[in-house]
Amino acid sequence: MTSRAAEDARTAWRLVAPAAVLLGGVALYPVAAGFVMGLERVVLVFHEHRFVGLANYRALLADDRFLAALARTAYFSAVAVGAELLLALPLALVLDRAVRGRGLLRAAVLIPWAIPTAVSAKLWAWLLEPGFGLVARLWPGTPVNWLGAPAPALHAAILLDVWKTTPFVALVLLAGLQNISADVYAAAAVDGASRWRTFRAITLPLLRPAILLALLFRSLDAFRVFDAVYVLTAGGPANATETLSVYAYKTLVRAGDFGYGAAISVATFACVALLSGVLLAVLARGAEDAA
Amino acid sequence: MRRALLSAFAVMAALLGCSERQAPEAAGRVRLVLKYGPLWGAPEPFRELLARFQQANPDVELVAEPMPNASDLAHQLFVTALEGGAADLDVLVVDVIWVAEFARAGWIADLSGAFPPARLRAELLPGAAEAVILGERTFAVPWYVDVGILYWRTDLVPRAPRTYHELRSLARAAMARSPGLAGFLWQGRQYEGLDCNAFEAIWGHGGETLREGRLVVDTPEGRAGVGWLRDLVASGVSPPSVTSAAEEDSRRRFQQGEAVFMRNWPYALGELEAQGSPVRGRVGIAPLPSEGGAPGPGALGGWQLAVSARSPPPRRAAAERLVAHLTSPDAGLVLALDYARNPARRALYEDPRLRAGAPRIAALLPMVERARPRPVSPYYQLVADALQGELSAALTGLRSPEEALRRAQRQADRIAGAAPP
């Protein structure tokens, strides 16, 4: 390496340093501190702060509430992300095609995504309110106690998540659609392929990276869902909407059991890391196949 | 981004009272920081109240800082600030359920010298005094109180019910006359309000919920109380939506004229009697019913003033003077007349100025006199969350009240057992 190049490298490091320090300070340090705290018993009220090794994690494995929250979070993520993909694909196809008023349409579709989650959660809480809510008024047949019964409440939370993030998924898919060269479609048309055939043989395979990317972003987000659920139901009724993040928050902040709360957070982190590892591997294999 | 972060840090530092704000005290002047909850209403009367203290104590530089309105957030801020040893915090406002916790942690000072327990018991409402006296030592002074009460529709039923049985039959009769009407609204959402409603039901069945500093719910009266709440939902006297209702959900529905009875805090009366309210002039208030017919105790809410244990002696003395000033009968009148806050001093309810200026507050005397604090235990915050989940499971029929209370008790015992002695 010439001295010029070495000098450049040093300059580069100096330029990166502030950002690296900031990132270390606000991202890495808290994460590391969380890991350490997960190995401790920390209850401020009792001035307890001692190392307990893996005791918190052993307690987690025997904690019904944690296991239920884990299963519930997995269910929430699977159903919500699945529904989002199924709804977003046709939406993206329409957005890709529609010529007249396309800009306006795209902007309109993005509105739910643009509203802050806490606000949309409050909005849905009002819509589902049994006395005044629009949904309750329009609902045919026996009224459903949306937020006051366990199963409807969980699905109301899923509905909120789907309503809010389908536009985002559609946008990711739309970007993928626009990456597909028009030539491929022209060739298919020359070969006389039907629309369905074109969709199956061209659009879907070429859209695979975008689908996987949307799947990655969304499942990570869904697994950590907090604000939507917390504002909508605060985890109730009967803990039926308590996801891992809500349980961690309540344990940490409400009860003040910092060590156990940190262990829940670390467990959530581990699940998310595992999930993203699998999805990234699939994504990478897809890229190799394409290459 | 970085600027945003820096300003976020600055705000946090300011809130937590970090060192940068501790300007060296000017010779002879004592800087005193009061953290209080927003009172709403016009700010002038409260400012005036603080100014009077300032005039009487020219050696003190009083700094009043409002806290976030959300109780959870304020708790979180205080816990981090007090455990972190924040020095820029002298007088703080504490929720009734934090007193035992903060006292146990050693964060708030023993005020028995300036506010002896015997005097508090003599001058204050019994529940309010009970909530701040731990082991014959005073740790905070009640500022204003809140209590769960029964609202009833004077045009739909002839009288307020005294027993649970009577409440049910009166509600049923009114519901039979006008279909679509809800019988009894209360707060069954999974949150702290549910704990209040459940304790009231347990107390109303003659139960105790505190034994030797520990929470007890798995008792015959506990099962009867929670069973009564579940039965209200199962039998249709309370609508299914009660399991997702907080105070405002109940209040709105009652205000629309859609219910016979409602359990709520006194604030709702102001709204129900406001101009344009559909039920204006048709609402009565009463103590909660009970199993035996004696007026049932309502859960005590409200805020107290405490002094940080870290406050050094000169500031400590000034802090005690400020607490005395803000909890004086005169201050109680200001809070009642200008902010509709219910006094903690018993005598004020019979004060002619209060009876003339705030008759609605004066009418609360039979209720506030019986207000009972939720279990005064340092473990309360740790246990309350587990309790909410189990109570909610009982209300929604997911578990029987017996099973839910057994589980809640097990968790409460584990928490108390895990705590160092």
Boltz contact constraints between the chains, C-beta under 6 A:
constraints:
  - contact:
      token1: [A, 44]
      token2: [B, 79]
      max_distance: 6.0
  - contact:
      token1: [A, 44]
      token2: [B, 83]
      max_distance: 6.0
  - contact:
      token1: [A, 45]
      token2: [B, 101]
      max_distance: 6.0
  - contact:
      token1: [A, 45]
      token2: [B, 105]
      max_distance: 6.0
  - contact:
      token1: [A, 46]
      token2: [B, 419]
      max_distance: 6.0
  - contact:
      token1: [A, 46]
      token2: [B, 420]
      max_distance: 6.0
  - contact:
      token1: [A, 130]
      token2: [B, 241]
      max_distance: 6.0
  - contact:
      token1: [A, 131]
      token2: [B, 253]
      max_distance: 6.0
  - contact:
      token1: [A, 145]
      token2: [B, 240]
      max_distance: 6.0
  - contact:
      token1: [A, 145]
      token2: [B, 241]
      max_distance: 6.0
  - contact:
      token1: [A, 147]
      token2: [B, 244]
      max_distance: 6.0
  - contact:
      token1: [A, 148]
      token2: [B, 240]
      max_distance: 6.0
  - contact:
      token1: [A, 148]
      token2: [B, 241]
      max_distance: 6.0
  - contact:
      token1: [A, 148]
      token2: [B, 243]
      max_distance: 6.0
  - contact:
      token1: [A, 148]
      token2: [B, 244]
      max_distance: 6.0
  - contact:
      token1: [A, 149]
      token2: [B, 396]
      max_distance: 6.0
  - contact:
      token1: [A, 150]
      token2: [B, 396]
      max_distance: 6.0
  - contact:
      token1: [A, 234]
      token2: [B, 191]
      max_distance: 6.0
  - contact:
      token1: [A, 236]
      token2: [B, 189]
      max_distance: 6.0
  - contact:
      token1: [A, 236]
      token2: [B, 190]
      max_distance: 6.0
  - contact:
      token1: [A, 236]
      token2: [B, 392]
      max_distance: 6.0
  - contact:
      token1: [A, 237]
      token2: [B, 190]
      max_distance: 6.0
  - contact:
      token1: [A, 237]
      token2: [B, 243]
      max_distance: 6.0
  - contact:
      token1: [A, 237]
      token2: [B, 392]
      max_distance: 6.0
  - contact:
      token1: [A, 237]
      token2: [B, 396]
      max_distance: 6.0
  - contact:
      token1: [A, 238]
      token2: [B, 392]
      max_distance: 6.0
  - contact:
      token1: [A, 238]
      token2: [B, 393]
      max_distance: 6.0
  - contact:
      token1: [A, 238]
      token2: [B, 396]
      max_distance: 6.0
  - contact:
      token1: [A, 238]
      token2: [B, 398]
      max_distance: 6.0
  - contact:
      token1: [A, 239]
      token2: [B, 389]
      max_distance: 6.0
  - contact:
      token1: [A, 250]
      token2: [B, 385]
      max_distance: 6.0
  - contact:
      token1: [A, 253]
      token2: [B, 76]
      max_distance: 6.0
  - contact:
      token1: [A, 254]
      token2: [B, 385]
      max_distance: 6.0
  - contact:
      token1: [A, 255]
      token2: [B, 382]
      max_distance: 6.0
  - contact:
      token1: [A, 255]
      token2: [B, 385]
      max_distance: 6.0
